[in-house]
């Protein structure tokens, strides 16, 4: 019985490592900066400017990247979030489920403007990714290592010009 438990634990650990490698490879292909981190505060709604009648609001989280004592701000564009409701003054449904203590996989653009953080953690609407405009993501890493991208909605991609390939 003890041997079965160890084998199960080993399989779950391997599955988690495999998912982490997939997330890192996906981020590298999307030209982003990758990190895993633990949520220490969030999510919090922040109003934004309007573009073509759509508010470009954000959700912010505070995270502690693995292997670091720093706290990073995560700026998440709500228009790309699953469950986003146009011009709503609340955190989208998918992002509202993020809790303190959750482990996240983040891919985006790092910034250091006196504070540390990451943004552009969303789809780039099919445009060729660059380090300045990566094809990013934000995912909660489940106990088995799996994860779902919360920032892959393309409904509002046309706000920034012609409709991009999806």
N, C-alpha and C positions, 0 to 999 in steps of 0.2 A: 504493500500500500504506500509506504514512504517513497519507494522508487517511482511510482506513478505520479505522485505529487511533484517530485523533482523534475520529471520529464515534462509535465504540464507547464511548470514554471519556466523551464528552459524554452519550450515551444513559444510561450507568450512573449518571452524576452526577445527571441529571434524575430518574431512577427513585428514587435515594436521597432527593432533595429531596421528591418526591411522597409517599414513604412517611413521611418526617418530618412533613410537613404533615398527613397522615392521622392519625398518632399524636397530634399536638398537638390536632387537632380532636376526636378521640375522647376525649382527656383533658379538654378544655374541656367537652364534653357531659356527662362524668362528674363534673364539678365539682371535679376534682383540680388539683394543682400539677404541672406537667410539667417534666421536665429530661432531657437526655441527658448521659451521664457515662461515664467509663472506669473499669473495675474496677481497683483498686490492691491489694485484698486480699479474699480470701473464697473460697468460702463456708464459714461456721462454724456448726455446730449449737449451739443453746442450749435447754436444757430449759425447760418452762413449767408453769403451773398446770394442774390438771385441771378440766374442765367436763363433767358428765354422763358420766364415764368416758373422756373423750378428752383426751389431753395437748395443750395449746395451745402447742406448741414453736415455735421460730422458727429461721430461718437468717439470719445477718448477713453483710453484705458491707461493704467500704469502697470508696467511689467518689470520683472527682474530677470534679465537674460541669464540662461544657464552659465555657470562659471564666472559670474560677475556680481559685484556688490552694488552696481549702479542701478538706478531706476530709470526706465525709458518711458516716454510718452508714446502711445500708439494713436495716430490720427487716422480714423477710418471714414472714408467717404460713404455716407448713407445711401446715395443713389445707386450704388452697386450692390447693396446688401439684400439678401433674401428677406422678403417681408416688408421692404420699404414702401411706405405710403406717401405719395406726392405731397410735399410741403407739410408733413406731419411734424409736430414739435416734440416727438419722443424718439427714443432709441428703437430702431427697427427690431422686429420680433426675433430674428436670428441672432442679432448681437446682444439682445437683452438676456439671453440665456447664459452668457459668459459670466462666471462667478469668480470671486477671489479664491485663489488656490488652483484654478484650472491651468493646465499646461497647454500652451499655444505653439503652433508652428507659424512663423511669420515670414513673408517674403515681400520685400518692397525696397524703398530707397531710404537709407539712413540719413539722418540730419544731425548736425551739431551746431546749433546757432546759440550757443550758451547753455542749452539744455540738450539732453540726448534723447533721440527718438527715432521712429520709423514711420513713414507714410507711404502712399502709393501702394497700399496693400490690397489692391483690387485689380480686376481685369484691365487690360489696356485696349479692349474692344477690337482685338484682331490686328492692331497695328504692329509693325516690326518692333520688338522690345529693344530698349536701350537701358543702360544703367540709370539714366535720368528719368525714364518712363518705362519701368519694367512691367512685365505681366505678372503682377503680384497676387498674393492671397493671404487670408487669415483663416486658420483652422484650429479647432479644439482637438487636441490629441486625446483620444479615448484610451481606456485602460489596456486595450489590446493593440494599441499603436495606430489604429485607423483614425481617419479624420475626414471632415467635409469642408469644402471651401465656402465661406459665407459671403464672399465678395466677388461673385462671378456673374451677376445679373447685367445684361446688356441693353435693357429697355431704354436707357437714357443716353446711350453712346452718341446719338446724333446731335446732342447739345453742343458738341465741340466741332461741328462741321459736317461734312458729308458722312453718311452712314458707312462705318468701317466693316470690312469683312468679318463675319462671325464664325 
